[in-house]
Amino acid sequence: MEYVIIGNGVAGVSAAQVLSSKKSSESTITQFTDESIPGYYNRPKIPSFIANNDLRIEDVIAYNMDWYRRKNIDLHINEKIEKINIETNSIDSNKNSYSFDRLLIATGANCRCPPIEGQQLDHFFTMRNLSDALLIRKRLKDGNNAIIIGGGVLGLEIANAAALQGLNTTVIEFFSHLLPRQLDEEGGQLLQEILESRGMSILVDKTVQSVIGSKEVEQIQIKDGKTIPADVVLACTGIEPRISLAKDILKVRMGILVNEYLESSVNNIYAAGDCAEFQGKIYGLIPPSIQQANIAATNMMNSRSEKYQGSKISSTLKVTDLFLCSLGYNGNEHELGYEVMKYIGKEQYVKLFIQEDKIKAAIILGIRKLLPIIKKIYNNELSLSNNLSEIKAIIPNLNEA
Ligand SMILES: Cc1cc2nc3c(=O)[nH]c(=O)nc-3n(C[C@H](O)[C@H](O)[C@H](O)COP(=O)(O)OP(=O)(O)OC[C@H]3O[C@@H](n4cnc5c(N)ncnc54)[C@H](O)[C@@H]3O)c2cc1C
């Protein structure tokens, strides 16, 4: 059996690992990435790489080429797959053609950038991989003013990195509060106050209209006419699944459509991770990418042997000395009629969204030690009332809102 994987992000490498540990000895695994990094690295490490000039590329590589050799995975770096031929079960790269019996598409995503004028100017960046990070880190060393467009998790982590590098850092968010997918209005405002007290400037409810400069970025203009000086502008405004290889041969919508076996619309071709759309969702997170990749790999070896049932989502913000985690929250909890329990303290905010004695979503800001118990109740769908005493032991003043 020839297993072929396009992509060496967390979905690709997780699938390769499962195949390598369970496949028969005659089967082969060939994996491709168009990146030039020799091995696998974790994207969540990128913000700290940008913040710390001493970190080298080798420091963020989790699996080097030797790891792939030991696992009998034939990883081709710097090799872009340009076409999938479904009639011949083969793929063409910029270097060669390869046949496959089972193919996994794990091509991830690109950054989605809003239509801002002036994007072609030097020192306007989007952020997806280590090559972007190297350029950004180099520029941060020379600049004084950083503008981050987008107050989501990635935007705030990069803003924190820029602030740690000593730049005046401004975050501009289109929605009325920070982290619109992880926090409600009240939590977003509290987070904004905390970040402002640490020296960051935050503008919410604002749209960047253009980036201005002759050759390099010099300032940005906001739709209300205000301009802000900028030596570096970073757009962290969401993702766009990389589906160009698939769009003419497979069923796609936002991403590559997959069923519960992670099968695409064509036999023997699977998809997982940020490029895959399951029941209308593209998760854009590591844990769902790993779950999907593991199940896809299992089904590639043993057709339809395991079902995927969707993932429970959680996001953690990694900003110096700040703890923030949101579980299952996606912005519309208030409209769903959930009961709410809430606690507000100094730089602390906890909100539980409850239905039929189960935690459906949660926001935890500033109280790290709450996470294990709330995660246990949420993940295992346990009765809240049976476990409330453990939460109240940490925050006695948690009350119904
Ligand atoms: C800076 C940053 C920080 C993040 N932090 C977190 C976090 O803290 N927690 C979390 O849950 N998620 C985080 N994410 C999101 C997370 O990294 C993604 O959900 C995850 O990487 C998706 O994995 P993937 O394998 O599907 O795609 P990717 O990681 O994007 O990997 C896809 C790979 O396929 C390659 N590829 C694409 N097309 C081709 C082609 N035609 N030929 C060859 N190779 C190709 C790409 O170059 C890439 O290497 C972060 C993302 C970024 C950018």
The ligand as a MOL file (V3000), in Angstrom:
LIG
                    3D

  0  0  0     0  0            999 V3000
M  V30 BEGIN CTAB
M  V30 COUNTS 53 58 0 0 0
M  V30 BEGIN ATOM
M  V30 1 C 1.1700 31.4540 14.6710 0
M  V30 2 C 0.0900 30.4600 14.9350 0
M  V30 3 C -0.1780 30.0780 16.2420 0
M  V30 4 C -1.1940 29.1480 16.4990 0
M  V30 5 N -1.4440 28.7800 17.7970 0
M  V30 6 C -2.3910 27.8430 18.0410 0
M  V30 7 C -2.6360 27.3980 19.3880 0
M  V30 8 O -2.0320 27.8950 20.3430 0
M  V30 9 N -3.5600 26.4220 19.5810 0
M  V30 10 C -4.2610 25.8630 18.5430 0
M  V30 11 O -5.0770 24.9680 18.7780 0
M  V30 12 N -4.0550 26.2780 17.2620 0
M  V30 13 C -3.1430 27.2370 16.9910 0
M  V30 14 N -2.9330 27.6520 15.6970 0
M  V30 15 C -3.6970 27.0150 14.6090 0
M  V30 16 C -3.0360 25.6800 14.2570 0
M  V30 17 O -1.6620 25.8800 14.0770 0
M  V30 18 C -3.6790 25.0670 13.0330 0
M  V30 19 O -5.0070 24.7340 13.3490 0
M  V30 20 C -2.9330 23.8130 12.5990 0
M  V30 21 O -1.6040 24.1230 12.2510 0
M  V30 22 C -3.6120 23.1280 11.4210 0
M  V30 23 O -2.8070 22.0600 11.0310 0
M  V30 24 P -2.8010 21.5360 9.5340 0
M  V30 25 O -1.8370 20.4160 9.5070 0
M  V30 26 O -4.1890 21.2960 9.0730 0
M  V30 27 O -2.2820 22.7590 8.6460 0
M  V30 28 P -0.9070 23.5220 8.6220 0
M  V30 29 O -0.2770 23.5320 9.9550 0
M  V30 30 O -1.1840 24.8130 7.9510 0
M  V30 31 O 0.0100 22.6360 7.6700 0
M  V30 32 C -0.2600 22.4800 6.3040 0
M  V30 33 C 1.0470 22.1940 5.5910 0
M  V30 34 O 0.7810 21.8170 4.2420 0
M  V30 35 C 1.7150 22.4610 3.3840 0
M  V30 36 N 1.1290 22.5490 2.0460 0
M  V30 37 C 0.0140 23.2100 1.6890 0
M  V30 38 N -0.2150 23.0610 0.3630 0
M  V30 39 C 0.7900 22.2960 -0.1110 0
M  V30 40 C 1.1150 21.7990 -1.3920 0
M  V30 41 N 0.3510 22.0490 -2.4610 0
M  V30 42 N 2.2150 21.0370 -1.5320 0
M  V30 43 C 3.0070 20.7560 -0.4670 0
M  V30 44 N 2.7410 21.2160 0.7820 0
M  V30 45 C 1.6510 21.9720 0.9570 0
M  V30 46 C 1.8880 23.8210 4.0780 0
M  V30 47 O 3.0280 24.4890 3.6510 0
M  V30 48 C 1.9640 23.3900 5.5240 0
M  V30 49 O 3.2480 23.0190 5.8890 0
M  V30 50 C -1.9460 28.5980 15.4190 0
M  V30 51 C -1.6700 29.0000 14.0990 0
M  V30 52 C -0.6620 29.9150 13.8510 0
M  V30 53 C -0.3870 30.3230 12.4260 0
M  V30 END ATOM
M  V30 BEGIN BOND
M  V30 1 1 1 2
M  V30 2 1 2 3
M  V30 3 2 2 52
M  V30 4 2 3 4
M  V30 5 1 4 5
M  V30 6 1 4 50
M  V30 7 2 5 6
M  V30 8 1 6 7
M  V30 9 1 6 13
M  V30 10 2 7 8
M  V30 11 1 7 9
M  V30 12 1 9 10
M  V30 13 2 10 11
M  V30 14 1 10 12
M  V30 15 2 12 13
M  V30 16 1 13 14
M  V30 17 1 14 15
M  V30 18 1 14 50
M  V30 19 1 15 16
M  V30 20 1 16 17
M  V30 21 1 16 18
M  V30 22 1 18 19
M  V30 23 1 18 20
M  V30 24 1 20 21
M  V30 25 1 20 22
M  V30 26 1 22 23
M  V30 27 1 23 24
M  V30 28 2 24 25
M  V30 29 1 24 26
M  V30 30 1 24 27
M  V30 31 1 27 28
M  V30 32 2 28 29
M  V30 33 1 28 30
M  V30 34 1 28 31
M  V30 35 1 31 32
M  V30 36 1 32 33
M  V30 37 1 33 34
M  V30 38 1 33 48
M  V30 39 1 34 35
M  V30 40 1 35 36
M  V30 41 1 35 46
M  V30 42 1 36 37
M  V30 43 1 36 45
M  V30 44 2 37 38
M  V30 45 1 38 39
M  V30 46 1 39 40
M  V30 47 2 39 45
M  V30 48 1 40 41
M  V30 49 2 40 42
M  V30 50 1 42 43
M  V30 51 2 43 44
M  V30 52 1 44 45
M  V30 53 1 46 47
M  V30 54 1 46 48
M  V30 55 1 48 49
M  V30 56 2 50 51
M  V30 57 1 51 52
M  V30 58 1 52 53
M  V30 END BOND
M  V30 END CTAB
M  END
